[in-house]
């Protein structure tokens, strides 16, 4: 945002997550905006939970398949 010839950054704290994500995509070198966006991320959003207590053999098989899948990708 430009006011009177000087650049003024938007208030990232008041932006929604979607607005902030769009801003970061347009201003990829703005480290402050990226840091704020990452601080809002919940680490459990994409987590996969496995219950190893139920059946250890089945759980180990699932884990091995997941590891092999990630190595291939």
N, CA, C and O atoms as a CHARMM CRD file, in Angstrom:
* protein
*
  292
    1    1 UNK  N      0.84600  -1.16300   0.00000 PROA 1      0.00000
    2    1 UNK  CA     0.00000   0.00000   0.00000 PROA 1      0.00000
    3    1 UNK  C      0.90100   1.23800   0.00000 PROA 1      0.00000
    4    1 UNK  O      1.83900   1.31800   0.79300 PROA 1      0.00000
    5    2 UNK  N      0.62600   2.19100  -0.87200 PROA 2      0.00000
    6    2 UNK  CA     1.47600   3.36600  -0.97100 PROA 2      0.00000
    7    2 UNK  C      0.68800   4.60500  -0.56600 PROA 2      0.00000
    8    2 UNK  O     -0.40600   4.85800  -1.06900 PROA 2      0.00000
    9    3 UNK  N      1.27300   5.37500   0.35900 PROA 3      0.00000
   10    3 UNK  CA     0.64300   6.60400   0.82200 PROA 3      0.00000
   11    3 UNK  C      1.68600   7.70400   0.77400 PROA 3      0.00000
   12    3 UNK  O      2.70700   7.62200   1.45800 PROA 3      0.00000
   13    4 UNK  N      1.44300   8.73300  -0.02600 PROA 4      0.00000
   14    4 UNK  CA     2.35400   9.87100  -0.10000 PROA 4      0.00000
   15    4 UNK  C      3.76100   9.49500  -0.53000 PROA 4      0.00000
   16    4 UNK  O      4.72700  10.09800  -0.06300 PROA 4      0.00000
   17    5 UNK  N      3.89600   8.50900  -1.41200 PROA 5      0.00000
   18    5 UNK  CA     5.20500   8.13600  -1.90600 PROA 5      0.00000
   19    5 UNK  C      5.94800   7.13300  -1.04100 PROA 5      0.00000
   20    5 UNK  O      6.99700   6.64100  -1.45600 PROA 5      0.00000
   21    6 UNK  N      5.44500   6.81100   0.15000 PROA 6      0.00000
   22    6 UNK  CA     6.12600   5.82400   0.98700 PROA 6      0.00000
   23    6 UNK  C      5.25400   4.57600   1.10800 PROA 6      0.00000
   24    6 UNK  O      4.02500   4.64700   1.11300 PROA 6      0.00000
   25    7 UNK  N      5.91100   3.46600   1.20200 PROA 7      0.00000
   26    7 UNK  CA     5.18600   2.20700   1.30200 PROA 7      0.00000
   27    7 UNK  C      4.74300   1.95700   2.73400 PROA 7      0.00000
   28    7 UNK  O      5.49800   2.17400   3.68200 PROA 7      0.00000
   29    8 UNK  N      3.50000   1.49300   2.87500 PROA 8      0.00000
   30    8 UNK  CA     2.95700   1.18400   4.19600 PROA 8      0.00000
   31    8 UNK  C      2.40400  -0.23700   4.14100 PROA 8      0.00000
   32    8 UNK  O      1.53500  -0.54200   3.32400 PROA 8      0.00000
   33    9 UNK  N      2.91100  -1.09600   5.00900 PROA 9      0.00000
   34    9 UNK  CA     2.45600  -2.48500   5.02300 PROA 9      0.00000
   35    9 UNK  C      1.05900  -2.56900   5.63200 PROA 9      0.00000
   36    9 UNK  O      0.71400  -1.79500   6.52500 PROA 9      0.00000
   37   10 UNK  N      0.26200  -3.51300   5.14100 PROA 10     0.00000
   38   10 UNK  CA    -1.05400  -3.71800   5.75600 PROA 10     0.00000
   39   10 UNK  C     -0.90200  -4.31300   7.15000 PROA 10     0.00000
   40   10 UNK  O      0.15500  -4.84100   7.49700 PROA 10     0.00000
   41   11 UNK  N     -1.93700  -4.22500   7.92600 PROA 11     0.00000
   42   11 UNK  CA    -1.94100  -4.80500   9.27000 PROA 11     0.00000
   43   11 UNK  C     -2.26900  -6.28900   9.14500 PROA 11     0.00000
   44   11 UNK  O     -3.42900  -6.66800   8.98200 PROA 11     0.00000
   45   12 UNK  N     -1.24100  -7.11700   9.22100 PROA 12     0.00000
   46   12 UNK  CA    -1.42200  -8.55200   9.03000 PROA 12     0.00000
   47   12 UNK  C     -2.28100  -9.17100  10.13000 PROA 12     0.00000
   48   12 UNK  O     -2.98800 -10.14900   9.88700 PROA 12     0.00000
   49   13 UNK  N     -2.22400  -8.61900  11.31200 PROA 13     0.00000
   50   13 UNK  CA    -2.98000  -9.17000  12.44600 PROA 13     0.00000
   51   13 UNK  C     -4.48400  -9.08200  12.22600 PROA 13     0.00000
   52   13 UNK  O     -5.23000  -9.90900  12.75200 PROA 13     0.00000
   53   14 UNK  N     -4.94600  -8.09500  11.45900 PROA 14     0.00000
   54   14 UNK  CA    -6.38400  -7.93700  11.23800 PROA 14     0.00000
   55   14 UNK  C     -6.87000  -8.68200  10.00200 PROA 14     0.00000
   56   14 UNK  O     -8.07500  -8.77000   9.76900 PROA 14     0.00000
   57   15 UNK  N     -5.94700  -9.21800   9.20900 PROA 15     0.00000
   58   15 UNK  CA    -6.32300  -9.95600   7.99900 PROA 15     0.00000
   59   15 UNK  C     -6.82800 -11.34800   8.36300 PROA 15     0.00000
   60   15 UNK  O     -6.37500 -11.95900   9.33200 PROA 15     0.00000
   61   16 UNK  N     -7.77400 -11.83400   7.56800 PROA 16     0.00000
   62   16 UNK  CA    -8.19500 -13.22300   7.73700 PROA 16     0.00000
   63   16 UNK  C     -7.07200 -14.10200   7.20400 PROA 16     0.00000
   64   16 UNK  O     -6.16200 -13.62300   6.52700 PROA 16     0.00000
   65   17 UNK  N     -7.14400 -15.38000   7.51300 PROA 17     0.00000
   66   17 UNK  CA    -6.12100 -16.30600   7.02400 PROA 17     0.00000
   67   17 UNK  C     -6.09900 -16.32400   5.49600 PROA 17     0.00000
   68   17 UNK  O     -5.02800 -16.36400   4.89100 PROA 17     0.00000
   69   18 UNK  N     -7.27100 -16.29500   4.87400 PROA 18     0.00000
   70   18 UNK  CA    -7.35500 -16.30200   3.41100 PROA 18     0.00000
   71   18 UNK  C     -6.75600 -15.02600   2.82000 PROA 18     0.00000
   72   18 UNK  O     -6.03200 -15.08600   1.82600 PROA 18     0.00000
   73   19 UNK  N     -7.04800 -13.88300   3.41800 PROA 19     0.00000
   74   19 UNK  CA    -6.47900 -12.61600   2.93200 PROA 19     0.00000
   75   19 UNK  C     -4.96000 -12.62100   3.07600 PROA 19     0.00000
   76   19 UNK  O     -4.24000 -12.19600   2.17200 PROA 19     0.00000
   77   20 UNK  N     -4.48400 -13.10400   4.21500 PROA 20     0.00000
   78   20 UNK  CA    -3.05200 -13.13900   4.46500 PROA 20     0.00000
   79   20 UNK  C     -2.36000 -14.09600   3.49900 PROA 20     0.00000
   80   20 UNK  O     -1.27500 -13.79500   3.00200 PROA 20     0.00000
   81   21 UNK  N     -2.97300 -15.24100   3.23200 PROA 21     0.00000
   82   21 UNK  CA    -2.40700 -16.19400   2.29000 PROA 21     0.00000
   83   21 UNK  C     -2.31300 -15.57700   0.89300 PROA 21     0.00000
   84   21 UNK  O     -1.30000 -15.73900   0.21300 PROA 21     0.00000
   85   22 UNK  N     -3.36000 -14.87100   0.46400 PROA 22     0.00000
   86   22 UNK  CA    -3.34600 -14.20400  -0.84000 PROA 22     0.00000
   87   22 UNK  C     -2.25100 -13.14800  -0.88600 PROA 22     0.00000
   88   22 UNK  O     -1.56800 -13.00400  -1.90100 PROA 22     0.00000
   89   23 UNK  N     -2.07800 -12.40500   0.21000 PROA 23     0.00000
   90   23 UNK  CA    -1.02700 -11.38300   0.26900 PROA 23     0.00000
   91   23 UNK  C      0.35200 -12.02400   0.14400 PROA 23     0.00000
   92   23 UNK  O      1.20100 -11.53800  -0.60300 PROA 23     0.00000
   93   24 UNK  N      0.57300 -13.10900   0.87100 PROA 24     0.00000
   94   24 UNK  CA     1.87700 -13.78400   0.84000 PROA 24     0.00000
   95   24 UNK  C      2.16300 -14.32700  -0.56000 PROA 24     0.00000
   96   24 UNK  O      3.30600 -14.28300  -1.01600 PROA 24     0.00000
   97   25 UNK  N      1.14700 -14.83300  -1.24000 PROA 25     0.00000
   98   25 UNK  CA     1.34800 -15.33800  -2.59300 PROA 25     0.00000
   99   25 UNK  C      1.74500 -14.22500  -3.55900 PROA 25     0.00000
  100   25 UNK  O      2.48700 -14.46100  -4.51200 PROA 25     0.00000
  101   26 UNK  N      1.25200 -13.01600  -3.31400 PROA 26     0.00000
  102   26 UNK  CA     1.60300 -11.86800  -4.17300 PROA 26     0.00000
  103   26 UNK  C      2.91600 -11.21500  -3.75900 PROA 26     0.00000
  104   26 UNK  O      3.59900 -10.60900  -4.58400 PROA 26     0.00000
  105   27 UNK  N      3.27100 -11.33800  -2.47600 PROA 27     0.00000
  106   27 UNK  CA     4.48100 -10.69900  -1.93800 PROA 27     0.00000
  107   27 UNK  C      5.35600 -11.76900  -1.29500 PROA 27     0.00000
  108   27 UNK  O      5.54300 -11.77700  -0.07800 PROA 27     0.00000
  109   28 UNK  N      5.88600 -12.66300  -2.10800 PROA 28     0.00000
  110   28 UNK  CA     6.60600 -13.84100  -1.63000 PROA 28     0.00000
  111   28 UNK  C      7.87500 -13.52000  -0.84500 PROA 28     0.00000
  112   28 UNK  O      8.38100 -14.38100  -0.12500 PROA 28     0.00000
  113   29 UNK  N      8.39200 -12.31900  -0.96500 PROA 29     0.00000
  114   29 UNK  CA     9.61800 -11.97400  -0.23900 PROA 29     0.00000
  115   29 UNK  C      9.32900 -11.25800   1.08000 PROA 29     0.00000
  116   29 UNK  O     10.26100 -10.82300   1.75700 PROA 29     0.00000
  117   30 UNK  N      8.06600 -11.12800   1.45300 PROA 30     0.00000
  118   30 UNK  CA     7.70200 -10.46600   2.71000 PROA 30     0.00000
  119   30 UNK  C      7.74900 -11.48400   3.84700 PROA 30     0.00000
  120   30 UNK  O      6.77400 -12.18900   4.10800 PROA 30     0.00000
  121   31 UNK  N      8.88300 -11.54800   4.50900 PROA 31     0.00000
  122   31 UNK  CA     9.11400 -12.54000   5.55800 PROA 31     0.00000
  123   31 UNK  C      8.18800 -12.34100   6.75400 PROA 31     0.00000
  124   31 UNK  O      7.74600 -13.31800   7.35800 PROA 31     0.00000
  125   32 UNK  N      7.89400 -11.11000   7.09800 PROA 32     0.00000
  126   32 UNK  CA     7.01300 -10.83300   8.24100 PROA 32     0.00000
  127   32 UNK  C      5.62400 -11.43100   8.00800 PROA 32     0.00000
  128   32 UNK  O      5.06000 -12.07100   8.89500 PROA 32     0.00000
  129   33 UNK  N      5.08500 -11.22000   6.82000 PROA 33     0.00000
  130   33 UNK  CA     3.75900 -11.74800   6.49300 PROA 33     0.00000
  131   33 UNK  C      3.77300 -13.27800   6.51700 PROA 33     0.00000
  132   33 UNK  O      2.84500 -13.90600   7.02700 PROA 33     0.00000
  133   34 UNK  N      4.82300 -13.86600   5.96600 PROA 34     0.00000
  134   34 UNK  CA     4.93800 -15.32500   5.95400 PROA 34     0.00000
  135   34 UNK  C      5.02900 -15.88200   7.37700 PROA 34     0.00000
  136   34 UNK  O      4.41000 -16.90000   7.68800 PROA 34     0.00000
  137   35 UNK  N      5.79200 -15.22200   8.23000 PROA 35     0.00000
  138   35 UNK  CA     5.91500 -15.66300   9.62700 PROA 35     0.00000
  139   35 UNK  C      4.56900 -15.63400  10.33700 PROA 35     0.00000
  140   35 UNK  O      4.23600 -16.55900  11.07700 PROA 35     0.00000
  141   36 UNK  N      3.80000 -14.58300  10.11600 PROA 36     0.00000
  142   36 UNK  CA     2.48700 -14.47900  10.76100 PROA 36     0.00000
  143   36 UNK  C      1.54500 -15.55200  10.22900 PROA 36     0.00000
  144   36 UNK  O      0.78800 -16.15300  10.99000 PROA 36     0.00000
  145   37 UNK  N      1.59500 -15.79200   8.90800 PROA 37     0.00000
  146   37 UNK  CA     0.75700 -16.83800   8.32500 PROA 37     0.00000
  147   37 UNK  C      1.11300 -18.20400   8.91500 PROA 37     0.00000
  148   37 UNK  O      0.22000 -18.97600   9.26500 PROA 37     0.00000
  149   38 UNK  N      2.39600 -18.50500   9.02800 PROA 38     0.00000
  150   38 UNK  CA     2.82200 -19.79100   9.57500 PROA 38     0.00000
  151   38 UNK  C      2.48900 -19.91800  11.06200 PROA 38     0.00000
  152   38 UNK  O      2.23000 -21.01900  11.54700 PROA 38     0.00000
  153   39 UNK  N      2.49600 -18.81000  11.77700 PROA 39     0.00000
  154   39 UNK  CA     2.17700 -18.87100  13.20800 PROA 39     0.00000
  155   39 UNK  C      0.70200 -19.19200  13.43500 PROA 39     0.00000
  156   39 UNK  O      0.32700 -19.67600  14.50300 PROA 39     0.00000
  157   40 UNK  N     -0.12800 -18.92400  12.44000 PROA 40     0.00000
  158   40 UNK  CA    -1.55800 -19.22400  12.55700 PROA 40     0.00000
  159   40 UNK  C     -1.88100 -20.67200  12.20100 PROA 40     0.00000
  160   40 UNK  O     -2.99500 -21.13600  12.44900 PROA 40     0.00000
  161   41 UNK  N     -0.93200 -21.38000  11.63100 PROA 41     0.00000
  162   41 UNK  CA    -1.16200 -22.75300  11.19900 PROA 41     0.00000
  163   41 UNK  C     -1.22900 -23.67900  12.40700 PROA 41     0.00000
  164   41 UNK  O     -0.41300 -23.59100  13.32500 PROA 41     0.00000
  165   42 UNK  N     -2.19400 -24.54600  12.38800 PROA 42     0.00000
  166   42 UNK  CA    -2.31400 -25.55600  13.43100 PROA 42     0.00000
  167   42 UNK  C     -1.53900 -26.78100  12.99100 PROA 42     0.00000
  168   42 UNK  O     -1.81200 -27.31300  11.91400 PROA 42     0.00000
  169   43 UNK  N     -0.58700 -27.24900  13.77500 PROA 43     0.00000
  170   43 UNK  CA     0.19800 -28.40500  13.34900 PROA 43     0.00000
  171   43 UNK  C     -0.62700 -29.67700  13.21400 PROA 43     0.00000
  172   43 UNK  O     -0.17500 -30.63700  12.59100 PROA 43     0.00000
  173   44 UNK  N     -1.82200 -29.70300  13.78300 PROA 44     0.00000
  174   44 UNK  CA    -2.66000 -30.89600  13.69900 PROA 44     0.00000
  175   44 UNK  C     -3.56600 -30.90300  12.47100 PROA 44     0.00000
  176   44 UNK  O     -4.26100 -31.88900  12.22700 PROA 44     0.00000
  177   45 UNK  N     -3.56800 -29.81500  11.69200 PROA 45     0.00000
  178   45 UNK  CA    -4.43800 -29.75300  10.52300 PROA 45     0.00000
  179   45 UNK  C     -4.20800 -30.89200   9.55100 PROA 45     0.00000
  180   45 UNK  O     -5.16400 -31.44900   9.01200 PROA 45     0.00000
  181   46 UNK  N     -2.96300 -31.24400   9.32000 PROA 46     0.00000
  182   46 UNK  CA    -2.64200 -32.25600   8.33800 PROA 46     0.00000
  183   46 UNK  C     -2.03000 -33.50300   8.97200 PROA 46     0.00000
  184   46 UNK  O     -1.46100 -34.34500   8.27700 PROA 46     0.00000
  185   47 UNK  N     -2.14800 -33.61300  10.26400 PROA 47     0.00000
  186   47 UNK  CA    -1.54100 -34.74800  10.95800 PROA 47     0.00000
  187   47 UNK  C     -2.37000 -36.00900  10.73700 PROA 47     0.00000
  188   47 UNK  O     -3.59700 -35.95300  10.65900 PROA 47     0.00000
  189   48 UNK  N     -1.69500 -37.12800  10.63900 PROA 48     0.00000
  190   48 UNK  CA    -2.35200 -38.42300  10.56700 PROA 48     0.00000
  191   48 UNK  C     -2.04700 -39.14700  11.86900 PROA 48     0.00000
  192   48 UNK  O     -0.88600 -39.35900  12.21900 PROA 48     0.00000
  193   49 UNK  N     -3.08800 -39.51700  12.57000 PROA 49     0.00000
  194   49 UNK  CA    -2.92400 -40.16300  13.86700 PROA 49     0.00000
  195   49 UNK  C     -3.13700 -41.65900  13.73500 PROA 49     0.00000
  196   49 UNK  O     -4.09500 -42.10300  13.10300 PROA 49     0.00000
  197   50 UNK  N     -2.25700 -42.42300  14.32400 PROA 50     0.00000
  198   50 UNK  CA    -2.36100 -43.87300  14.34300 PROA 50     0.00000
  199   50 UNK  C     -2.39500 -44.33200  15.79600 PROA 50     0.00000
  200   50 UNK  O     -1.65700 -43.82300  16.64000 PROA 50     0.00000
  201   51 UNK  N     -3.25200 -45.29000  16.06900 PROA 51     0.00000
  202   51 UNK  CA    -3.35500 -45.84000  17.41200 PROA 51     0.00000
  203   51 UNK  C     -2.53000 -47.12100  17.47300 PROA 51     0.00000
  204   51 UNK  O     -3.00400 -48.18600  17.07700 PROA 51     0.00000
  205   52 UNK  N     -1.30100 -47.02300  17.96600 PROA 52     0.00000
  206   52 UNK  CA    -0.39000 -48.15000  18.00500 PROA 52     0.00000
  207   52 UNK  C     -0.74400 -49.15300  19.10100 PROA 52     0.00000
  208   52 UNK  O     -0.26300 -50.28600  19.07400 PROA 52     0.00000
  209   53 UNK  N     -1.55400 -48.76600  20.03900 PROA 53     0.00000
  210   53 UNK  CA    -1.86400 -49.65000  21.15900 PROA 53     0.00000
  211   53 UNK  C     -2.80300 -50.78100  20.75500 PROA 53     0.00000
  212   53 UNK  O     -2.73900 -51.86000  21.34600 PROA 53     0.00000
  213   54 UNK  N     -3.66500 -50.57300  19.77500 PROA 54     0.00000
  214   54 UNK  CA    -4.66200 -51.58200  19.40500 PROA 54     0.00000
  215   54 UNK  C     -4.03600 -52.86300  18.86100 PROA 54     0.00000
  216   54 UNK  O     -4.31500 -53.95400  19.35700 PROA 54     0.00000
  217   55 UNK  N     -3.20600 -52.72800  17.86000 PROA 55     0.00000
  218   55 UNK  CA    -2.59900 -53.90400  17.25300 PROA 55     0.00000
  219   55 UNK  C     -1.24200 -53.49800  16.69200 PROA 55     0.00000
  220   55 UNK  O     -1.15200 -52.86100  15.64300 PROA 55     0.00000
  221   56 UNK  N     -0.22000 -53.86700  17.39100 PROA 56     0.00000
  222   56 UNK  CA     1.12700 -53.41000  17.03300 PROA 56     0.00000
  223   56 UNK  C      1.52900 -53.88300  15.63800 PROA 56     0.00000
  224   56 UNK  O      2.17100 -53.13100  14.90500 PROA 56     0.00000
  225   57 UNK  N      1.17600 -55.09100  15.25900 PROA 57     0.00000
  226   57 UNK  CA     1.55500 -55.62200  13.95100 PROA 57     0.00000
  227   57 UNK  C      0.89800 -54.82700  12.81700 PROA 57     0.00000
  228   57 UNK  O      1.55700 -54.46300  11.84300 PROA 57     0.00000
  229   58 UNK  N     -0.38400 -54.56700  12.95300 PROA 58     0.00000
  230   58 UNK  CA    -1.10300 -53.78600  11.94600 PROA 58     0.00000
  231   58 UNK  C     -0.55100 -52.36100  11.90800 PROA 58     0.00000
  232   58 UNK  O     -0.37600 -51.78600  10.83400 PROA 58     0.00000
  233   59 UNK  N     -0.28600 -51.81300  13.05400 PROA 59     0.00000
  234   59 UNK  CA     0.24200 -50.44900  13.12700 PROA 59     0.00000
  235   59 UNK  C      1.60400 -50.34500  12.45900 PROA 59     0.00000
  236   59 UNK  O      1.87800 -49.37100  11.75800 PROA 59     0.00000
  237   60 UNK  N      2.46000 -51.33800  12.67000 PROA 60     0.00000
  238   60 UNK  CA     3.77900 -51.32100  12.03100 PROA 60     0.00000
  239   60 UNK  C      3.65500 -51.41300  10.51800 PROA 60     0.00000
  240   60 UNK  O      4.40200 -50.75500   9.79400 PROA 60     0.00000
  241   61 UNK  N      2.71600 -52.22400  10.03500 PROA 61     0.00000
  242   61 UNK  CA     2.49000 -52.35400   8.60100 PROA 61     0.00000
  243   61 UNK  C      2.02800 -51.02100   8.00000 PROA 61     0.00000
  244   61 UNK  O      2.50000 -50.61300   6.94000 PROA 61     0.00000
  245   62 UNK  N      1.11600 -50.36200   8.67700 PROA 62     0.00000
  246   62 UNK  CA     0.62500 -49.05400   8.21200 PROA 62     0.00000
  247   62 UNK  C      1.77400 -48.05600   8.16300 PROA 62     0.00000
  248   62 UNK  O      1.92200 -47.32000   7.18800 PROA 62     0.00000
  249   63 UNK  N      2.57000 -48.03300   9.19700 PROA 63     0.00000
  250   63 UNK  CA     3.69000 -47.09800   9.26500 PROA 63     0.00000
  251   63 UNK  C      4.71100 -47.38000   8.15200 PROA 63     0.00000
  252   63 UNK  O      5.21100 -46.44400   7.52700 PROA 63     0.00000
  253   64 UNK  N      5.02000 -48.63500   7.90300 PROA 64     0.00000
  254   64 UNK  CA     5.95600 -48.99400   6.83400 PROA 64     0.00000
  255   64 UNK  C      5.42800 -48.55000   5.47400 PROA 64     0.00000
  256   64 UNK  O      6.17500 -48.01000   4.65800 PROA 64     0.00000
  257   65 UNK  N      4.12400 -48.78200   5.23300 PROA 65     0.00000
  258   65 UNK  CA     3.54100 -48.36700   3.95000 PROA 65     0.00000
  259   65 UNK  C      3.57900 -46.85300   3.79400 PROA 65     0.00000
  260   65 UNK  O      3.85300 -46.34500   2.70700 PROA 65     0.00000
  261   66 UNK  N      3.30800 -46.14000   4.86700 PROA 66     0.00000
  262   66 UNK  CA     3.33300 -44.67700   4.82400 PROA 66     0.00000
  263   66 UNK  C      4.75000 -44.17800   4.53600 PROA 66     0.00000
  264   66 UNK  O      4.92600 -43.27500   3.71800 PROA 66     0.00000
  265   67 UNK  N      5.74300 -44.74000   5.18000 PROA 67     0.00000
  266   67 UNK  CA     7.13400 -44.34000   4.96400 PROA 67     0.00000
  267   67 UNK  C      7.54200 -44.62800   3.52400 PROA 67     0.00000
  268   67 UNK  O      8.15900 -43.78100   2.87700 PROA 67     0.00000
  269   68 UNK  N      7.20500 -45.81800   3.01100 PROA 68     0.00000
  270   68 UNK  CA     7.54800 -46.16500   1.62700 PROA 68     0.00000
  271   68 UNK  C      6.85900 -45.24400   0.63500 PROA 68     0.00000
  272   68 UNK  O      7.44500 -44.87700  -0.38400 PROA 68     0.00000
  273   69 UNK  N      5.63300 -44.87100   0.92300 PROA 69     0.00000
  274   69 UNK  CA     4.88300 -43.95300   0.05300 PROA 69     0.00000
  275   69 UNK  C      5.56000 -42.59000   0.00900 PROA 69     0.00000
  276   69 UNK  O      5.66500 -41.99500  -1.06300 PROA 69     0.00000
  277   70 UNK  N      6.01800 -42.08800   1.13800 PROA 70     0.00000
  278   70 UNK  CA     6.67100 -40.77600   1.19700 PROA 70     0.00000
  279   70 UNK  C      8.02100 -40.80400   0.49300 PROA 70     0.00000
  280   70 UNK  O      8.42500 -39.81000  -0.11200 PROA 70     0.00000
  281   71 UNK  N      8.71500 -41.92000   0.56600 PROA 71     0.00000
  282   71 UNK  CA    10.02100 -42.03100  -0.09500 PROA 71     0.00000
  283   71 UNK  C      9.82900 -42.00600  -1.60800 PROA 71     0.00000
  284   71 UNK  O     10.63000 -41.39600  -2.31700 PROA 71     0.00000
  285   72 UNK  N      8.79000 -42.65100  -2.11200 PROA 72     0.00000
  286   72 UNK  CA     8.53200 -42.70000  -3.54500 PROA 72     0.00000
  287   72 UNK  C      8.08300 -41.33900  -4.08100 PROA 72     0.00000
  288   72 UNK  O      8.32800 -41.03100  -5.24700 PROA 72     0.00000
  289   73 UNK  N      7.43500 -40.52400  -3.25500 PROA 73     0.00000
  290   73 UNK  CA     6.93500 -39.21900  -3.70200 PROA 73     0.00000
  291   73 UNK  C      8.04800 -38.25900  -3.57300 PROA 73     0.00000
  292   73 UNK  O      7.88600 -37.08000  -3.88700 PROA 73     0.00000
